[in-house]
Amino acid sequence: MHAPSILVSALALAQAAVAAPSTVMMRRQVNCTNIQVFVARGSLEEIPGRQGKLVDAVCQGLPAGTTCGSTDIQYPATFDVYCKSVGSGVSFALKAVEAYAAACPDSKLVLTGYSQGAHLMGDVLSGAGGLIPNQNCTQAKTKPLAAHAAEKVAAVMLFGDVRHTANQTYNLAEGAGKSGILPRAGAQLTGLNVYSNKIHSWCNGEDPVCSSGNDIDQHLTYFDQFTPDAAAFIKSKL
């Protein structure tokens, strides 16, 4: 067994404080909606995690007759064998988003992820696979989201992303110019940047996960700080 990595240490400390059950009721996909939000929770969170607040903000106040729902990405969201945890989330999300897009071609899709969930949502768009430094594991390779689903994606929200990469046009908050624990590079960064005009990636300046900072509290406050702005951006893209 290898010693705890920087990734596990930072994420575990941050997410231990957010593992309490959310008061937002879990939504279940029952049919096609005009807007469908796919939610990847952070490590150790109960479904849907803190992003339930964002889903509520997106789905409220829409024009009369507009339907809105959400799908929770089912994955372990643990630190044990991190590559398998995030990899299983990528696989589930690809299947869920592609199947929904095929069944509901008139729907607009929103993807949102927090912490480990942001890692996997980014990988859904960019393609994934390869060695995870400091984890002594290799994430399984996956192709980017299929074209028929990609064209339905209206907005992508990333919060406290493990794979946050400095100075991207869609980066927001004081950590915009900093990189996280596992920044993207090469083809995977290029693949994500295809969606650059649809992405907002929020990163606080001292968040230890997305900006290599030293203040755990900055990883825990995204949905208290930025929910109204994030929901407004999403609605502007619908």
C-alpha positions as CSV (number, residue, x, y, z in Angstrom):
1,M,0.0,0.0,0.0
2,H,1.5,3.4,-1.0
3,A,1.5,6.4,1.2
4,P,-1.5,8.8,0.9
5,S,-1.0,11.1,-2.0
6,I,-1.4,14.9,-2.3
7,L,-4.6,14.2,-4.2
8,V,-6.2,12.0,-1.6
9,S,-5.0,14.2,1.3
10,A,-6.5,17.4,-0.2
11,L,-9.7,15.8,-1.4
12,A,-10.3,13.8,1.8
13,L,-9.8,16.8,4.0
14,A,-12.1,19.0,1.9
15,Q,-14.9,16.5,1.3
16,A,-15.1,15.2,4.9
17,A,-16.8,18.5,5.7
18,V,-19.4,18.2,3.0
19,A,-20.5,14.5,3.4
20,A,-23.6,15.3,5.4
21,P,-26.8,14.4,3.5
22,S,-28.3,17.2,1.3
23,T,-31.7,18.6,2.1
24,V,-32.6,18.7,-1.6
25,M,-34.6,15.7,-2.6
26,M,-33.1,13.4,-5.2
27,R,-34.7,13.8,-8.6
28,R,-35.2,10.9,-10.9
29,Q,-35.4,10.9,-14.7
30,V,-38.8,9.8,-15.8
31,N,-39.2,11.2,-19.3
32,C,-37.8,13.8,-21.7
33,T,-37.6,17.3,-20.4
34,N,-36.7,20.6,-22.2
35,I,-33.7,20.9,-20.0
36,Q,-31.9,18.0,-18.3
37,V,-29.1,18.6,-15.8
38,F,-26.5,15.9,-15.3
39,V,-24.9,16.1,-11.8
40,A,-21.6,14.5,-10.7
41,R,-21.2,14.9,-6.9
42,G,-18.0,15.5,-5.0
43,S,-16.1,12.8,-3.1
44,L,-18.0,11.3,-0.2
45,E,-21.1,13.4,-0.8
46,E,-24.6,11.9,-0.7
47,I,-26.6,12.2,-3.9
48,P,-27.1,14.8,-5.3
49,G,-24.6,16.6,-3.0
50,R,-24.4,20.4,-2.7
51,Q,-25.1,20.9,-6.4
52,G,-28.8,20.2,-5.6
53,K,-28.9,23.9,-4.8
54,L,-27.7,24.7,-8.3
55,V,-30.2,22.4,-10.0
56,D,-33.0,24.1,-8.1
57,A,-31.8,27.5,-9.2
58,V,-31.6,26.4,-12.8
59,C,-35.1,24.7,-12.8
60,Q,-36.9,27.5,-11.1
61,G,-38.2,30.6,-12.8
62,L,-38.2,29.2,-16.3
63,P,-40.8,30.2,-18.9
64,A,-44.2,28.7,-18.4
65,G,-44.4,25.2,-19.9
66,T,-40.6,24.6,-19.8
67,T,-39.8,21.3,-18.2
68,C,-36.6,20.7,-16.3
69,G,-35.1,17.7,-14.5
70,S,-31.8,16.1,-13.4
71,T,-29.9,12.9,-13.6
72,D,-27.4,12.0,-10.9
73,I,-24.2,10.3,-12.1
74,Q,-23.8,7.0,-10.2
75,Y,-20.3,6.3,-9.1
76,P,-18.4,5.5,-5.9
77,A,-17.1,9.1,-5.3
78,T,-14.4,7.7,-3.0
79,F,-10.7,7.9,-2.6
80,D,-10.1,4.1,-2.6
81,V,-8.5,3.3,-5.9
82,Y,-9.2,6.8,-7.2
83,C,-8.7,5.8,-10.9
84,K,-11.5,3.2,-10.6
85,S,-13.8,5.6,-8.8
86,V,-13.5,8.5,-11.3
87,G,-13.2,6.1,-14.3
88,S,-16.5,4.4,-13.4
89,G,-18.1,7.8,-13.2
90,V,-16.9,8.7,-16.6
91,S,-18.2,5.5,-18.1
92,F,-21.6,5.9,-16.4
93,A,-21.9,9.6,-17.4
94,L,-21.0,8.8,-21.1
95,K,-23.7,6.1,-21.3
96,A,-26.3,8.2,-19.5
97,V,-25.8,11.4,-21.5
98,E,-25.5,9.7,-24.8
99,A,-28.6,7.6,-24.1
100,Y,-30.6,10.6,-23.0
101,A,-29.6,12.6,-26.1
102,A,-30.6,9.8,-28.4
103,A,-34.0,9.3,-26.7
104,C,-34.7,13.0,-26.2
105,P,-33.2,14.8,-29.2
106,D,-35.0,18.1,-28.5
107,S,-33.7,18.4,-24.9
108,K,-30.9,20.8,-23.9
109,L,-28.3,19.2,-21.7
110,V,-26.3,20.8,-18.8
111,L,-23.3,19.1,-17.2
112,T,-22.1,20.0,-13.8
113,G,-19.5,18.5,-11.5
114,Y,-17.8,19.4,-8.2
115,S,-14.3,18.3,-7.1
116,Q,-13.9,14.6,-8.2
117,G,-17.2,15.1,-10.0
118,A,-15.7,18.0,-12.0
119,H,-12.8,15.8,-12.9
120,L,-15.1,13.2,-14.4
121,M,-17.4,15.6,-16.2
122,G,-14.4,17.2,-17.8
123,D,-13.2,13.8,-18.9
124,V,-16.6,13.0,-20.4
125,L,-16.0,15.9,-22.8
126,S,-12.3,15.6,-23.4
127,G,-11.7,11.9,-23.4
128,A,-9.9,10.3,-20.5
129,G,-7.1,7.8,-19.7
130,G,-3.6,7.6,-18.5
131,L,-1.5,7.6,-15.4
132,I,-2.7,9.6,-12.5
133,P,0.4,11.1,-10.9
134,N,0.9,10.4,-7.2
135,Q,-1.9,7.8,-7.2
136,N,0.0,4.8,-8.5
137,C,-2.9,4.0,-10.8
138,T,-3.9,4.3,-14.4
139,Q,-7.3,5.6,-15.4
140,A,-9.0,3.6,-18.2
141,K,-9.1,5.2,-21.6
142,T,-12.4,6.5,-22.9
143,K,-13.4,8.4,-26.0
144,P,-15.0,11.9,-25.8
145,L,-18.7,12.3,-25.7
146,A,-20.3,11.2,-29.0
147,A,-21.2,13.9,-31.5
148,H,-25.0,13.4,-31.3
149,A,-24.9,14.1,-27.5
150,A,-22.1,16.8,-27.7
151,E,-24.2,19.0,-29.9
152,K,-27.0,19.0,-27.3
153,V,-24.7,20.2,-24.5
154,A,-25.8,23.8,-23.7
155,A,-23.6,24.5,-20.6
156,V,-20.9,22.9,-18.5
157,M,-20.2,23.9,-14.9
158,L,-17.0,22.9,-13.0
159,F,-16.4,23.7,-9.4
160,G,-13.1,23.1,-7.5
161,D,-11.9,20.9,-10.4
162,V,-9.1,18.4,-9.6
163,R,-8.0,18.9,-13.2
164,H,-8.3,22.7,-13.3
165,T,-5.8,24.2,-15.7
166,A,-4.5,27.7,-15.3
167,N,-5.4,30.6,-17.6
168,Q,-8.2,29.0,-19.7
169,T,-10.7,31.5,-21.0
170,Y,-13.6,29.9,-19.1
171,N,-11.8,30.0,-15.7
172,L,-13.4,32.2,-13.0
173,A,-12.7,33.5,-9.5
174,E,-9.3,34.1,-7.9
175,G,-7.9,30.7,-8.8
176,A,-8.3,31.4,-12.6
177,G,-4.6,31.7,-13.1
178,K,-3.6,28.6,-11.1
179,S,-3.6,24.9,-11.8
180,G,-5.0,22.1,-9.6
181,I,-3.6,18.8,-8.5
182,L,-3.9,17.1,-11.9
183,P,-4.1,19.8,-14.6
184,R,-5.1,18.9,-18.2
185,A,-2.6,19.0,-21.0
186,G,-2.2,18.0,-24.7
187,A,-5.2,16.3,-26.4
188,Q,-7.3,16.2,-23.3
189,L,-7.1,20.0,-22.8
190,T,-7.7,20.6,-26.5
191,G,-10.7,18.3,-26.3
192,L,-12.2,20.1,-23.4
193,N,-11.6,23.5,-25.0
194,V,-13.9,22.6,-27.9
195,Y,-16.6,23.6,-25.3
196,S,-14.9,26.7,-24.1
197,N,-17.8,29.1,-24.8
198,K,-20.1,26.8,-22.9
199,I,-17.9,26.3,-19.8
200,H,-17.6,28.1,-16.5
201,S,-14.9,26.7,-14.2
202,W,-15.0,28.2,-10.7
203,C,-11.8,28.0,-8.6
204,N,-11.1,29.9,-5.4
205,G,-7.6,31.3,-5.0
206,E,-6.6,29.2,-2.0
207,D,-8.5,26.0,-2.8
208,P,-6.1,23.1,-2.3
209,V,-7.8,21.0,-5.0
210,C,-8.1,23.3,-8.0
211,S,-5.4,25.9,-7.2
212,S,-2.9,24.2,-4.9
213,G,-3.8,26.5,-2.1
214,N,-3.9,26.1,1.6
215,D,-7.4,27.0,2.7
216,I,-9.8,24.0,2.8
217,D,-12.7,26.2,3.5
218,Q,-12.3,27.7,0.0
219,H,-13.2,24.3,-1.5
220,L,-16.4,24.1,0.5
221,T,-18.2,27.4,-0.3
222,Y,-18.8,27.3,-4.1
223,F,-22.5,26.9,-3.9
224,D,-22.9,29.5,-1.2
225,Q,-20.8,31.9,-3.3
226,F,-21.6,31.3,-6.9
227,T,-25.0,29.5,-7.3
228,P,-26.9,32.6,-8.6
229,D,-24.2,33.5,-11.1
230,A,-23.8,29.9,-12.2
231,A,-27.5,29.5,-12.7
232,A,-27.7,32.8,-14.7
233,F,-24.9,31.7,-17.0
234,I,-26.6,28.3,-17.6
235,K,-30.0,30.0,-18.4
236,S,-28.2,32.4,-20.8
237,K,-27.1,29.3,-22.8
238,L,-30.5,27.6,-23.0
